[in-house]
Amino acid sequence: MSRYLIAGVTVLVAACSIGPTTKEDVCQSFTELGNSVLKANGIADNAIFRNADRLSGIAMRYQGGTTLKSDADALARIADSGRTNGLELMTATTGIAKLCGHPLALDSLLSGNR
């Protein structure tokens, strides 16, 4: 019985991660990336790459009025590279920053969510 429950939950989670995303989804993930940048123990911190990869997928599925494909592609390259810097991350997220109304990590700095 539990084997079927686990399989069902896995399928449900997988199905939810392939649907369209909202502005709120994009901006929440953008904030999470900003938080990981601020908390990083060096720019090779694994959380940065996990969050960049997650944001890439969310941005790719965004169906709002603006396309975030170039940001998503740039974030996917960063996530796969294992090496980045703040300028590269900010450049990779210009469309997302415009959508969310602030540059990477600024909301975290101003709100104290570090």
C-alpha positions as CSV (number, residue, x, y, z in Angstrom):
1,M,0.0,0.0,0.0
2,S,2.7,2.5,1.0
3,R,4.6,1.7,-2.2
4,Y,1.6,2.9,-4.3
5,L,1.2,6.0,-2.1
6,I,4.9,7.0,-2.6
7,A,4.6,6.4,-6.4
8,G,1.4,8.5,-6.5
9,V,3.0,11.4,-4.6
10,T,6.1,11.2,-6.9
11,V,3.9,11.4,-10.0
12,L,1.9,14.3,-8.5
13,V,5.0,16.3,-7.6
14,A,6.5,15.7,-11.1
15,A,3.2,16.8,-12.8
16,C,3.2,20.0,-10.7
17,S,6.7,20.9,-11.7
18,I,6.0,20.8,-15.5
19,G,3.0,23.1,-15.6
20,P,3.0,26.9,-16.3
21,T,4.2,29.2,-13.6
22,T,3.1,32.6,-12.3
23,K,4.8,35.9,-11.6
24,E,4.7,35.0,-7.9
25,D,6.4,31.7,-8.6
26,V,9.2,33.4,-10.5
27,C,9.7,36.1,-8.0
28,Q,9.7,33.7,-5.0
29,S,12.3,31.6,-6.7
30,F,14.3,34.8,-7.6
31,T,14.2,35.8,-3.9
32,E,15.4,32.3,-2.9
33,L,18.4,32.7,-5.3
34,G,19.1,36.1,-3.9
35,N,19.1,34.7,-0.4
36,S,21.4,31.9,-1.3
37,V,23.8,34.4,-2.9
38,L,23.8,36.5,0.3
39,K,24.3,33.5,2.5
40,A,26.9,31.8,0.3
41,N,30.1,30.5,1.7
42,G,32.1,31.5,-1.4
43,I,30.6,31.8,-4.9
44,A,30.8,28.0,-5.4
45,D,28.2,27.3,-2.8
46,N,25.9,24.5,-4.0
47,A,22.7,26.3,-2.9
48,I,23.4,28.9,-5.5
49,F,23.5,26.3,-8.3
50,R,20.4,24.4,-7.0
51,N,18.5,27.7,-6.8
52,A,19.7,28.9,-10.2
53,D,18.6,25.5,-11.7
54,R,15.2,25.7,-10.0
55,L,14.7,29.4,-11.1
56,S,15.7,28.4,-14.6
57,G,12.9,25.8,-14.8
58,I,10.3,28.1,-13.3
59,A,11.3,31.0,-15.6
60,M,11.2,28.7,-18.7
61,R,7.6,27.8,-17.8
62,Y,6.5,31.4,-17.1
63,Q,3.6,32.3,-19.4
64,G,3.1,36.0,-18.5
65,G,3.3,38.8,-21.0
66,T,7.1,38.8,-21.1
67,T,9.4,35.9,-22.1
68,L,12.1,34.8,-19.7
69,K,13.7,32.2,-22.0
70,S,17.1,34.0,-22.3
71,D,17.3,34.3,-18.5
72,A,16.3,30.7,-18.1
73,D,18.9,29.6,-20.6
74,A,21.6,31.7,-18.9
75,L,20.7,30.3,-15.4
76,A,20.7,26.7,-16.7
77,R,24.3,27.3,-18.0
78,I,25.3,28.7,-14.7
79,A,23.7,25.9,-12.8
80,D,25.6,23.4,-14.9
81,S,28.9,25.2,-14.7
82,G,29.6,24.9,-11.0
83,R,31.2,28.4,-11.1
84,T,29.8,31.9,-11.2
85,N,30.0,35.4,-9.8
86,G,27.6,38.0,-8.7
87,L,27.8,40.0,-11.9
88,E,27.2,36.9,-14.0
89,L,24.1,36.1,-11.9
90,M,22.8,39.7,-12.2
91,T,23.3,39.7,-15.9
92,A,21.6,36.3,-16.3
93,T,18.5,37.6,-14.4
94,T,17.8,41.0,-16.0
95,G,14.4,39.9,-17.4
96,I,13.4,38.4,-14.1
97,A,14.6,41.4,-12.2
98,K,12.4,43.6,-14.4
99,L,9.4,41.3,-13.9
100,C,9.9,41.3,-10.1
101,G,10.8,45.0,-9.8
102,H,14.2,44.7,-8.3
103,P,17.7,43.4,-9.0
104,L,19.0,40.1,-7.6
105,A,19.2,40.0,-3.8
106,L,18.1,43.6,-3.3
107,D,14.8,42.6,-1.7
108,S,16.7,40.3,0.7
109,L,19.0,43.1,1.7
110,L,16.3,45.6,2.3
111,S,14.0,43.1,4.2
112,G,16.7,41.6,6.3
113,N,15.8,38.0,5.0
114,R,19.4,36.8,4.9
